Amino acid sequence: MATEKGMSGLDITALTAELQEKLPLWIGKVFQYDSTTFGFRLNGEDKARYFFFAEIGRRAHLAPQLPPSPKNPSGYSMYLRKYLIGGKVLSITQKSIERVIIFEIGKSGGTFHLVLEFFDEGNIILADSGFLIQNALKKRRFRERDIVAGEVYDVMGLNRTALSIGAFEESLRSENRDLVRAAAVNLMFGGVLAEELCLRAGMEKEFPTRYLDEDQVQRLYAAYQGIIEDARSRSDPIIDQRGCWPFELIGSDPFSRYPTFSEALSSYYPLPSFDTKEEAKQQVLSREERIRRQQEGAIKKFQAKIQESERAAELIYERYTDVQQAIQVLDAASQKMSWQEIADLLKRSDHPAAAMIVSVNPADATVVLDLGMKVTIAIKKSVEENVAVYYEQKKKFRSKLEGAIRAMNRPAPKQKEKAVVKKRQKPKWYHRFRWFETSDGTLVIGGRDADQNEELVKKYMEGNDTFVHADVHGGSAVIVKGKTDRMDEVAQFAASYSNLWKSGYGSGDVYSARPDQVSKTPESGEYVAKGAFVIRGERTYYRNVTLGIAIGLATDPDLAVIGGPASAVEKRARYTVRLSPGTFEPNDIAKKVVRILRDRVSSADAKSAAGVLSTEAVAAFVPAGGSDLIDAK
């Protein structure tokens, strides 16, 4: 039965039978999501594709899909890919009725066995054709076996899914137990399936096995074979209040039924969620929240370590004689033989001290003893010294716990407000010309010289535009790109970027015309200079237009130096300086404007403005000729 803790051996029998029906298969991809979860993409015939998900120590099944592949593959998954990808799955078997699945995989380099263990903490082991271990996810040395490279993985033993009636009877009678306990332990059925065996055979579960007669054994054996067959055929996978089953048990009250056992397992064990990159972005925590969660986790960890250290010390004292005997035996043995020899000897020994030893650690001369929980003992220390080690650990973790609690209760320091660095305005195609935007948002462009005047009229003037020019020889050919109600601003722009400014006039006339009135074709006998145009037809005049511009620093939405008529610039710029025709040369006045604007800029904008506010940027908006400063805001 599959429960929240994990799958049983009989569940593995059912799953293995389901996988065998998919053969032949080929290994497509191998993924490792964390320390216990793996995904395998299996390719079948006729372009079939299967997703096998395994959580070692707990569950495995075919899934509708795998979680998103990790951005950075683990070292062990890369190792498995090297030897397995492209290999053909020759067989899928189970070790006896144990929670172990074995994939036999053939490649040009030979045959490999991929062993997945689903008992205790679980493991994934790669072995060669003779089951010689090549590598393991978790390398361990136990009293009964070693899971390290170079050792042989043991697949021998009694197959409890195919017992003869004689072996079946012997398994039940091997110990003086009642029927349900003998079936649960000796047949490895577990409690619930042992009770199912008794119900199917019509036997009392408390019946002593030593009194079984031939007829009762026959009935029990038939029930045993029926349970094994039901698991392999997966006749009716269900989920009930007790767990997930490959078939319906007597007295079950199913919540739901499924066509395959893997579908039932996928429903019972939903795939864990692993944050993708996008999800991680959406779940970014504040620094304070992240620290608080780390502190809460540390407090729980320290509390658990304190309890663990305290319990270990208590168990050592409770089993004082056993621990002392283990220390004495191992210390004496280490004087005469290597740790490898000691480990081999322990596997074969029936000494009481050997029965407690879970594993040996030659590097630091320690052993792990099973005293009700796993406790590490240093054999070069006395029992009291080993207890002192755990009390010292308890003291250390208690000190860390107190520090973590104090840190958590300490008020968080106030964060300094970070200066917001604003983005620069992106360059536009018209920025190489003179330009500004009217107060109602219409783009106005003017030529800087005769070449740009020619280019503007020939390339960029369109039917709905308006041509504007100061009524003087020499000035920007100005194009209004669209309709605007602020022709006063356009006229001031055209007058300011003309020879009127250079000549020191305070005002002048400006005219406008439609694009179809503008021509480069002169009258007979006349000549049109470069940058000049012939205007045919009636013009619209703007009389006595006041000359003047403003240069400013715009901060919203982007950072930029802008220039043009004061009413238009001051609407967009936070800091501005006004100019009028005067005496200072363009470069000198640009430097003065930069100094004034830098003094005006607030501390919040200073860092952003430093890279934008330059003499060159300001000079691009200063008219040709002398200028004076009027005021600044």
C-alpha positions as CSV (number, residue, x, y, z in Angstrom):
1,M,0.0,0.0,0.0
2,A,1.3,3.5,-0.9
3,T,1.0,5.9,2.0
4,E,2.3,9.4,2.7
5,K,5.5,7.8,4.0
6,G,6.1,5.8,0.8
7,M,5.4,2.8,-1.3
8,S,5.5,-0.9,-0.1
9,G,7.3,-3.7,-1.8
10,L,4.0,-5.0,-3.3
11,D,3.4,-1.5,-4.8
12,I,6.8,-1.8,-6.4
13,T,5.8,-5.2,-7.8
14,A,2.7,-3.6,-9.4
15,L,4.7,-0.6,-10.8
16,T,7.4,-2.9,-12.2
17,A,4.8,-5.0,-14.0
18,E,3.3,-1.8,-15.5
19,L,6.7,-0.6,-16.7
20,Q,7.5,-3.9,-18.2
21,E,4.5,-3.6,-20.5
22,K,6.1,-0.4,-22.0
23,L,9.2,-2.2,-23.2
24,P,11.2,-1.7,-25.4
25,L,12.3,1.7,-24.0
26,W,15.3,4.0,-24.5
27,I,16.7,6.5,-22.0
28,G,16.1,10.0,-23.4
29,K,17.0,12.4,-20.6
30,V,17.9,12.3,-16.9
31,F,17.2,15.2,-14.5
32,Q,17.9,15.7,-10.8
33,Y,15.7,18.3,-9.1
34,D,17.0,18.1,-5.6
35,S,18.8,15.6,-3.3
36,T,16.0,13.0,-3.6
37,T,14.0,13.6,-6.7
38,F,14.9,12.5,-10.3
39,G,13.1,12.5,-13.6
40,F,13.7,10.2,-16.6
41,R,12.3,10.8,-20.1
42,L,11.8,7.4,-21.6
43,N,11.3,7.0,-25.4
44,G,9.2,4.1,-26.7
45,E,8.2,2.7,-30.0
46,D,6.2,4.7,-32.5
47,K,7.5,8.0,-31.0
48,A,5.9,7.2,-27.7
49,R,7.3,9.2,-24.8
50,Y,7.0,8.4,-21.1
51,F,7.9,10.5,-18.0
52,F,9.2,8.5,-15.0
53,F,9.4,10.4,-11.7
54,A,11.3,8.9,-8.8
55,E,11.6,10.3,-5.2
56,I,14.1,7.9,-3.7
57,G,13.1,6.5,-0.3
58,R,9.5,7.2,-1.0
59,R,7.8,6.8,-4.4
60,A,8.1,6.3,-8.2
61,H,5.6,6.2,-11.1
62,L,5.0,7.4,-14.6
63,A,3.8,11.0,-14.6
64,P,1.8,13.1,-17.1
65,Q,4.8,15.4,-17.3
66,L,8.1,16.2,-15.5
67,P,8.8,19.4,-13.5
68,P,10.7,22.1,-15.5
69,S,14.3,21.0,-16.0
70,P,16.9,22.6,-13.7
71,K,18.9,25.5,-15.1
72,N,22.1,23.9,-13.9
73,P,22.2,20.1,-14.0
74,S,23.7,18.3,-11.0
75,G,27.0,16.4,-11.2
76,Y,25.3,13.1,-10.6
77,S,22.7,13.6,-13.2
78,M,25.4,14.5,-15.7
79,Y,27.2,11.3,-14.7
80,L,24.1,9.2,-15.4
81,R,23.5,11.0,-18.7
82,K,27.1,10.1,-19.8
83,Y,26.5,6.4,-19.3
84,L,22.8,6.0,-19.9
85,I,21.4,8.4,-22.5
86,G,20.5,6.6,-25.7
87,G,20.7,3.2,-24.0
88,K,18.0,0.6,-24.5
89,V,16.2,-0.6,-21.5
90,L,16.5,-4.4,-21.7
91,S,14.5,-5.3,-18.6
92,I,12.9,-3.8,-15.5
93,T,12.8,-6.0,-12.5
94,Q,12.3,-5.9,-8.7
95,K,14.6,-7.4,-6.1
96,S,12.5,-10.1,-4.5
97,I,9.6,-8.1,-2.9
98,E,11.9,-5.4,-1.7
99,R,11.4,-1.7,-2.4
100,V,14.1,-1.8,-5.2
101,I,13.7,-1.4,-9.0
102,I,16.5,-2.5,-11.3
103,F,16.7,-1.1,-14.9
104,E,19.0,-3.2,-17.1
105,I,20.3,-0.9,-19.8
106,G,22.3,-1.8,-22.9
107,K,24.7,0.6,-24.7
108,S,27.6,0.1,-27.1
109,G,29.9,0.4,-24.2
110,G,28.3,-2.5,-22.4
111,T,25.4,-3.3,-20.0
112,F,24.6,-1.3,-16.9
113,H,22.2,-1.7,-14.1
114,L,20.5,1.3,-12.6
115,V,19.3,0.5,-9.1
116,L,16.7,2.7,-7.4
117,E,16.1,2.1,-3.7
118,F,12.9,3.3,-2.0
119,F,13.6,2.1,1.6
120,D,15.1,4.2,4.4
121,E,16.7,7.3,2.9
122,G,16.8,5.8,-0.6
123,N,19.6,5.7,-3.2
124,I,20.3,5.6,-6.9
125,I,23.2,3.3,-7.8
126,L,24.9,2.6,-11.1
127,A,26.4,-0.8,-11.5
128,D,28.0,-2.8,-14.4
129,S,26.7,-6.0,-16.0
130,G,28.0,-8.0,-13.0
131,F,26.4,-5.6,-10.5
132,L,29.9,-4.1,-9.6
133,I,29.1,-0.7,-8.2
134,Q,30.4,2.2,-10.4
135,N,28.9,5.1,-8.6
136,A,26.2,5.9,-6.1
137,L,24.3,9.0,-5.2
138,K,24.9,8.3,-1.5
139,K,28.0,6.4,-0.6
140,R,27.5,4.4,2.6
141,R,29.1,1.6,4.6
142,F,26.7,-0.5,6.6
143,R,27.1,-3.6,8.8
144,E,25.3,-5.8,6.2
145,R,26.5,-4.1,3.0
146,D,28.7,-1.4,1.5
147,I,27.4,1.0,-1.2
148,V,30.7,2.3,-2.6
149,A,32.5,2.0,-5.9
150,G,34.2,-1.4,-6.4
151,E,31.7,-3.3,-4.1
152,V,29.2,-5.8,-5.6
153,Y,25.6,-4.9,-5.2
154,D,23.8,-7.9,-3.7
155,V,20.8,-9.0,-5.7
156,M,20.7,-12.5,-4.4
157,G,18.1,-13.9,-2.0
158,L,14.8,-15.6,-1.7
159,N,12.2,-14.2,-4.2
160,R,9.2,-13.8,-2.0
161,T,6.9,-13.0,-4.9
162,A,7.3,-16.5,-6.4
163,L,7.6,-18.9,-3.3
164,S,6.8,-22.6,-3.7
165,I,4.2,-23.9,-1.3
166,G,7.0,-25.5,0.7
167,A,9.0,-22.3,1.0
168,F,5.8,-20.4,1.8
169,E,4.9,-22.7,4.6
170,E,8.5,-22.6,5.9
171,S,8.4,-18.8,5.9
172,L,5.2,-18.7,8.0
173,R,6.4,-21.3,10.5
174,S,10.0,-20.0,10.8
175,E,9.2,-18.2,14.0
176,N,6.7,-18.7,16.8
177,R,4.3,-15.9,15.8
178,D,0.6,-15.4,15.1
179,L,-0.5,-15.6,11.5
180,V,-0.8,-11.8,10.8
181,R,2.6,-11.0,12.2
182,A,4.3,-13.9,10.4
183,A,2.8,-12.7,7.1
184,A,3.7,-9.1,7.7
185,V,7.3,-9.8,8.6
186,N,8.3,-13.1,6.9
187,L,6.5,-12.5,3.7
188,M,7.3,-8.8,3.8
189,F,3.6,-8.0,3.2
190,G,3.2,-5.3,5.9
191,G,0.3,-5.1,8.3
192,V,-2.6,-4.2,6.0
193,L,-1.8,-6.8,3.3
194,A,-1.1,-9.4,6.0
195,E,-4.7,-8.8,7.2
196,E,-5.9,-9.1,3.6
197,L,-4.2,-12.5,3.3
198,C,-6.0,-13.7,6.4
199,L,-9.4,-12.4,5.2
200,R,-9.0,-14.1,1.8
201,A,-8.0,-17.4,3.4
202,G,-10.8,-17.2,6.0
203,M,-8.3,-17.4,8.9
204,E,-8.2,-15.6,12.2
205,K,-5.2,-13.2,12.2
206,E,-4.2,-14.2,15.7
207,F,-4.0,-17.9,14.8
208,P,-0.6,-19.4,15.9
209,T,1.4,-20.5,12.8
210,R,2.8,-23.6,14.6
211,Y,-0.7,-25.1,14.5
212,L,-1.4,-24.6,10.8
213,D,-2.6,-27.8,9.1
214,E,-2.3,-28.8,5.4
215,D,-5.7,-27.4,4.4
216,Q,-5.1,-24.0,6.1
217,V,-1.6,-23.8,4.4
218,Q,-3.3,-24.5,1.0
219,R,-5.9,-21.8,1.6
220,L,-3.3,-19.3,2.7
221,Y,-1.0,-20.1,-0.3
222,A,-3.9,-19.6,-2.7
223,A,-4.6,-16.3,-1.1
224,Y,-0.9,-15.4,-1.3
225,Q,-0.8,-16.2,-5.0
226,G,-4.0,-14.2,-5.6
227,I,-2.6,-11.1,-3.9
228,I,0.7,-11.3,-5.9
229,E,-1.3,-11.8,-9.2
230,D,-3.6,-8.9,-8.4
231,A,-0.6,-6.7,-7.8
232,R,1.0,-7.7,-11.1
233,S,-2.3,-7.3,-13.1
234,R,-3.3,-4.0,-11.3
235,S,-6.9,-5.0,-11.9
236,D,-8.5,-2.0,-10.2
237,P,-6.2,0.7,-8.9
238,I,-7.9,2.8,-6.2
239,I,-7.3,5.5,-3.5
240,D,-9.2,5.0,-0.2
241,Q,-8.9,6.4,3.3
242,R,-5.8,4.3,4.0
243,G,-3.7,5.0,0.9
244,C,-3.2,4.2,-2.8
245,W,-3.6,0.5,-3.9
246,P,-3.0,-1.4,-7.2
247,F,-6.2,-3.4,-6.5
248,E,-9.2,-3.1,-4.3
249,L,-9.0,-4.8,-0.9
250,I,-11.8,-6.6,1.0
251,G,-13.8,-3.9,2.9
252,S,-12.2,-1.0,1.0
253,D,-14.3,2.2,0.5
254,P,-12.6,3.8,-2.5
255,F,-12.6,7.6,-3.0
256,S,-11.6,7.2,-6.7
257,R,-10.6,4.6,-9.3
258,Y,-8.0,4.8,-12.0
259,P,-7.2,3.0,-15.3
260,T,-3.5,2.6,-14.3
261,F,-1.6,2.3,-11.1
262,S,0.7,5.2,-12.2
263,E,-2.3,7.5,-12.7
264,A,-3.5,6.6,-9.2
265,L,0.0,7.3,-7.8
266,S,0.3,10.6,-9.7
267,S,-3.0,11.7,-8.1
268,Y,-2.0,10.5,-4.6
269,Y,1.5,12.0,-4.9
270,P,1.3,15.3,-6.8
271,L,4.6,16.4,-8.3
272,P,6.5,18.8,-6.0
273,S,6.8,22.3,-7.3
274,F,10.3,23.5,-8.2
275,D,10.5,27.3,-8.7
276,T,11.3,28.3,-12.3
277,K,13.3,31.4,-13.0
278,E,10.1,33.5,-13.6
279,E,8.4,32.2,-10.5
280,A,11.4,33.0,-8.5
281,K,11.3,36.6,-9.8
282,Q,7.7,36.9,-8.7
283,Q,8.5,35.6,-5.2
284,V,11.4,38.0,-4.4
285,L,11.2,38.8,-0.7
286,S,12.2,42.0,1.0
287,R,15.6,41.9,2.8
288,E,13.8,42.1,6.2
289,E,11.4,39.2,5.3
290,R,14.3,37.1,4.0
291,I,16.3,37.6,7.2
292,R,13.3,36.9,9.4
293,R,12.6,33.6,7.6
294,Q,16.3,32.6,7.9
295,Q,16.2,33.4,11.6
296,E,13.0,31.3,12.1
297,G,14.6,28.4,10.3
298,A,17.8,28.7,12.4
299,I,15.8,28.7,15.6
300,K,13.9,25.5,14.6
301,K,17.2,23.9,13.6
302,F,19.0,24.8,16.8
303,Q,16.0,23.6,18.9
304,A,16.1,20.2,17.0
305,K,19.9,20.0,17.5
306,I,19.5,20.6,21.2
307,Q,16.9,17.9,21.6
308,E,19.0,15.5,19.5
309,S,22.2,16.1,21.5
310,E,20.3,15.7,24.8
311,R,18.6,12.5,23.6
312,A,21.9,11.0,22.4
313,A,23.6,11.7,25.7
314,E,20.6,10.0,27.6
315,L,20.8,7.0,25.3
316,I,24.5,6.5,25.8
317,Y,23.9,6.4,29.6
318,E,20.9,4.1,29.2
319,R,23.0,1.7,27.2
320,Y,26.2,2.4,29.1
321,T,27.3,-1.3,29.3
322,D,26.6,-1.9,25.6
323,V,28.4,1.3,24.5
324,Q,31.4,0.6,26.7
325,Q,31.7,-3.0,25.3
326,A,31.5,-1.7,21.7
327,I,34.3,0.9,22.4
328,Q,36.5,-1.8,24.0
329,V,36.0,-4.4,21.3
330,L,36.6,-1.9,18.4
331,D,39.5,-0.1,20.1
332,A,41.3,-3.5,20.7
333,A,40.5,-4.6,17.1
334,S,41.9,-1.3,15.6
335,Q,45.3,-2.1,17.2
336,K,45.6,-5.3,15.2
337,M,43.8,-4.8,11.9
338,S,42.7,-2.2,9.4
339,W,39.2,-0.6,9.4
340,Q,38.4,-2.3,6.2
341,E,39.1,-5.7,7.9
342,I,37.1,-4.6,10.9
343,A,34.1,-3.7,8.7
344,D,34.3,-7.1,6.9
345,L,34.5,-8.9,10.3
346,L,31.5,-7.0,11.6
347,K,29.4,-8.3,8.7
348,R,30.1,-11.9,9.6
349,S,30.0,-11.5,13.4
350,D,27.1,-12.5,15.7
351,H,28.7,-10.6,18.6
352,P,26.1,-8.5,20.5
353,A,28.2,-5.4,20.0
354,A,28.3,-5.9,16.2
355,A,24.5,-6.0,16.0
356,M,24.4,-2.4,17.2
357,I,26.9,-1.0,14.7
358,V,25.3,0.7,11.7
359,S,28.5,2.0,10.0
360,V,32.2,2.7,10.7
361,N,34.0,5.9,9.8
362,P,37.8,5.2,9.5
363,A,38.7,8.9,8.9
364,D,37.9,10.0,12.4
365,A,37.8,6.6,14.2
366,T,34.1,6.7,15.0
367,V,31.2,4.3,14.6
368,V,27.5,4.9,14.3
369,L,25.5,2.8,16.9
370,D,21.8,2.1,16.8
371,L,20.7,2.9,20.3
372,G,17.1,3.7,19.4
373,M,18.4,6.5,17.3
374,K,21.7,6.7,15.4
375,V,24.5,7.9,17.7
376,T,28.1,8.6,16.7
377,I,30.7,7.2,19.2
378,A,34.4,8.0,19.1
379,I,36.2,4.7,20.0
380,K,39.3,6.5,21.4
381,K,37.2,8.2,24.0
382,S,35.5,6.7,27.1
383,V,31.7,6.6,27.6
384,E,31.8,9.7,29.7
385,E,33.9,11.6,27.2
386,N,31.4,10.7,24.4
387,V,28.5,11.9,26.6
388,A,30.5,15.1,27.2
389,V,30.8,15.7,23.5
390,Y,27.0,15.7,23.1
391,Y,26.5,17.9,26.2
392,E,29.1,20.3,24.7
393,Q,27.1,20.2,21.4
394,K,23.9,21.0,23.3
395,K,25.6,23.9,25.1
396,K,26.9,25.3,21.7
397,F,23.5,25.0,20.0
398,R,21.8,26.6,23.1
399,S,24.1,29.6,22.8
400,K,23.4,29.9,19.1
401,L,19.6,29.6,19.8
402,E,19.8,32.4,22.3
403,G,21.7,34.6,19.8
404,A,19.2,33.8,17.1
405,I,16.3,34.8,19.3
406,R,18.0,38.0,20.3
407,A,18.7,38.9,16.7
408,M,15.1,38.2,15.8
409,N,13.7,40.4,18.5
410,R,16.1,43.2,17.6
411,P,14.4,46.0,15.7
412,A,15.4,46.2,12.0
413,P,17.7,49.1,11.2
414,K,16.2,51.8,9.1
415,Q,17.2,51.6,5.5
416,K,18.7,54.5,3.8
417,E,16.7,55.7,0.8
418,K,18.6,54.8,-2.3
419,A,18.9,57.6,-4.9
420,V,16.9,56.6,-8.0
421,V,19.2,56.8,-11.1
422,K,16.9,57.9,-13.9
423,K,17.3,56.7,-17.5
424,R,18.7,58.9,-20.2
425,Q,16.6,59.8,-23.1
426,K,17.1,57.4,-26.0
427,P,18.6,59.1,-29.1
428,K,16.0,59.8,-31.9
429,W,16.6,60.4,-35.5
430,Y,15.8,64.1,-35.3
431,H,18.2,64.9,-32.4
432,R,21.0,65.8,-34.9
433,F,18.9,68.7,-36.0
434,R,17.6,71.6,-34.0
435,W,14.3,70.5,-32.4
436,F,11.7,71.0,-29.7
437,E,8.1,69.8,-28.9
438,T,5.4,72.5,-28.7
439,S,3.3,72.8,-25.5
440,D,0.6,70.7,-27.2
441,G,3.1,67.9,-28.2
442,T,3.9,68.6,-31.8
443,L,7.4,68.0,-33.0
444,V,9.3,70.9,-34.7
445,I,12.6,70.4,-36.5
446,G,15.1,73.0,-37.9
447,G,18.3,72.8,-39.9
448,R,21.6,73.7,-38.2
449,D,23.2,74.7,-41.6
450,A,22.5,74.9,-45.3
451,D,23.1,71.1,-45.7
452,Q,20.6,70.2,-43.1
453,N,18.1,72.7,-44.5
454,E,18.3,70.9,-47.9
455,E,18.0,67.5,-46.2
456,L,15.0,68.4,-44.1
457,V,13.0,69.8,-47.0
458,K,13.9,67.1,-49.5
459,K,13.7,64.0,-47.2
460,Y,11.5,64.8,-44.2
461,M,8.9,67.4,-45.3
462,E,5.5,65.8,-45.9
463,G,2.1,66.9,-47.2
464,N,0.6,67.7,-43.7
465,D,3.6,69.5,-42.5
466,T,4.2,73.3,-42.3
467,F,7.3,75.1,-43.6
468,V,8.4,78.0,-41.4
469,H,11.3,80.5,-41.8
470,A,12.4,83.8,-40.4
471,D,11.9,86.7,-42.9
472,V,15.6,87.3,-43.2
473,H,18.5,85.9,-45.2
474,G,20.1,83.1,-43.2
475,G,18.2,80.9,-40.7
476,S,16.9,77.4,-40.0
477,A,14.4,75.9,-42.4
478,V,11.8,74.8,-39.8
479,I,9.4,71.9,-40.4
480,V,6.3,71.5,-38.2
481,K,5.5,67.8,-38.2
482,G,1.7,67.9,-38.0
483,K,-0.9,70.4,-36.7
484,T,-0.4,72.6,-33.6
485,D,-2.2,75.5,-31.9
486,R,1.1,76.9,-30.7
487,M,2.4,78.5,-33.9
488,D,3.6,81.4,-31.7
489,E,6.2,79.0,-30.2
490,V,7.1,77.8,-33.7
491,A,7.6,81.3,-34.9
492,Q,9.8,82.2,-31.9
493,F,11.9,79.1,-32.6
494,A,12.4,80.0,-36.3
495,A,13.2,83.7,-35.4
496,S,15.7,82.7,-32.6
497,Y,17.7,80.3,-34.8
498,S,18.2,82.8,-37.6
499,N,20.5,85.7,-38.4
500,L,18.2,87.9,-36.4
501,W,19.8,86.6,-33.2
502,K,23.3,86.9,-34.6
503,S,22.6,90.5,-35.6
504,G,21.4,91.3,-32.1
505,Y,17.7,92.0,-32.9
506,G,15.2,91.7,-30.1
507,S,12.3,90.8,-32.5
508,G,11.6,90.0,-36.2
509,D,9.1,88.7,-38.7
510,V,8.5,85.0,-39.5
511,Y,6.4,83.4,-42.2
512,S,4.9,80.0,-42.9
513,A,3.9,78.1,-46.1
514,R,2.5,74.8,-47.2
515,P,5.0,72.1,-48.5
516,D,3.6,72.4,-52.1
517,Q,4.7,76.1,-52.1
518,V,8.3,75.3,-51.3
519,S,10.6,74.7,-54.3
520,K,14.2,74.6,-55.4
521,T,13.3,75.6,-58.9
522,P,14.2,79.3,-59.5
523,E,12.5,81.7,-61.9
524,S,14.2,82.2,-65.3
525,G,17.5,84.0,-64.9
526,E,17.6,83.6,-61.1
527,Y,19.8,81.4,-58.8
528,V,18.7,79.6,-55.6
529,A,21.7,79.1,-53.2
530,K,22.3,75.9,-51.2
531,G,19.9,75.8,-48.3
532,A,17.6,78.4,-49.8
533,F,14.2,77.9,-51.3
534,V,11.6,79.6,-53.5
535,I,8.2,80.2,-51.9
536,R,5.4,80.6,-54.4
537,G,2.0,81.7,-53.4
538,E,0.6,83.5,-50.4
539,R,2.5,83.2,-47.1
540,T,1.2,83.5,-43.5
541,Y,3.2,86.1,-41.5
542,Y,3.9,86.5,-37.8
543,R,5.0,90.0,-37.1
544,N,7.4,91.3,-34.4
545,V,8.1,87.9,-32.9
546,T,10.2,88.3,-29.7
547,L,13.5,86.4,-29.8
548,G,14.4,84.2,-26.9
549,I,14.9,80.6,-25.9
550,A,15.2,78.5,-22.8
551,I,17.5,75.6,-22.1
552,G,16.6,73.1,-19.4
553,L,17.1,69.7,-17.8
554,A,14.1,67.4,-18.2
555,T,13.8,64.6,-15.6
556,D,10.5,63.0,-16.5
557,P,9.9,60.5,-18.1
558,D,13.6,60.4,-19.1
559,L,16.6,62.5,-18.4
560,A,17.7,64.9,-21.2
561,V,18.9,68.4,-22.0
562,I,16.3,70.2,-24.1
563,G,15.9,73.7,-25.6
564,G,13.5,75.9,-27.5
565,P,10.8,78.5,-26.7
566,A,10.5,79.2,-23.0
567,S,6.8,78.3,-22.7
568,A,7.5,74.8,-24.3
569,V,10.7,74.0,-22.4
570,E,9.5,75.1,-19.0
571,K,6.5,72.9,-19.3
572,R,8.8,69.8,-19.7
573,A,12.0,70.7,-17.8
574,R,12.4,70.9,-14.0
575,Y,15.3,73.3,-14.2
576,T,15.7,76.0,-16.9
577,V,17.7,79.0,-17.9
578,R,16.5,81.7,-20.4
579,L,18.7,83.3,-23.0
580,S,18.3,86.4,-25.2
581,P,20.5,87.9,-27.9
582,G,23.6,89.4,-26.2
583,T,27.4,89.5,-26.0
584,F,28.7,86.1,-24.8
585,E,30.0,83.6,-27.4
586,P,28.0,80.3,-27.7
587,N,30.6,78.1,-25.9
588,D,31.0,80.6,-23.0
589,I,27.3,80.9,-22.5
590,A,26.9,77.1,-22.6
591,K,29.4,76.8,-19.7
592,K,27.5,79.4,-17.7
593,V,24.2,77.5,-18.3
594,V,25.8,74.2,-17.2
595,R,27.1,75.8,-13.9
596,I,23.7,77.4,-13.1
597,L,21.7,74.2,-13.8
598,R,24.1,72.1,-11.8
599,D,23.6,74.5,-8.8
600,R,19.9,74.3,-9.3
601,V,19.7,70.5,-9.5
602,S,18.5,68.8,-6.3
603,S,20.5,66.1,-4.5
604,A,18.0,63.5,-5.6
605,D,18.6,64.3,-9.3
606,A,22.4,65.1,-9.0
607,K,23.7,61.7,-9.6
608,S,21.5,61.1,-12.6
609,A,22.2,64.5,-14.1
610,A,26.0,64.2,-13.8
611,G,26.3,62.1,-17.0
612,V,23.8,64.2,-19.0
613,L,24.4,67.8,-18.2
614,S,27.5,68.8,-20.2
615,T,28.7,71.8,-22.2
616,E,28.4,69.9,-25.4
617,A,24.7,69.0,-24.7
618,V,23.8,72.6,-23.8
619,A,25.7,74.1,-26.7
620,A,23.6,72.2,-29.2
621,F,20.6,74.5,-28.2
622,V,22.5,77.8,-28.1
623,P,21.8,80.0,-31.1
624,A,24.6,81.2,-33.3
625,G,25.9,84.6,-32.2
626,G,26.1,86.3,-28.8
627,S,23.8,85.5,-25.9
628,D,23.0,86.8,-22.5
629,L,21.4,85.1,-19.4
630,I,17.9,86.5,-18.5
631,D,17.0,84.4,-15.5
632,A,16.9,80.8,-14.2
633,K,14.4,78.8,-12.2
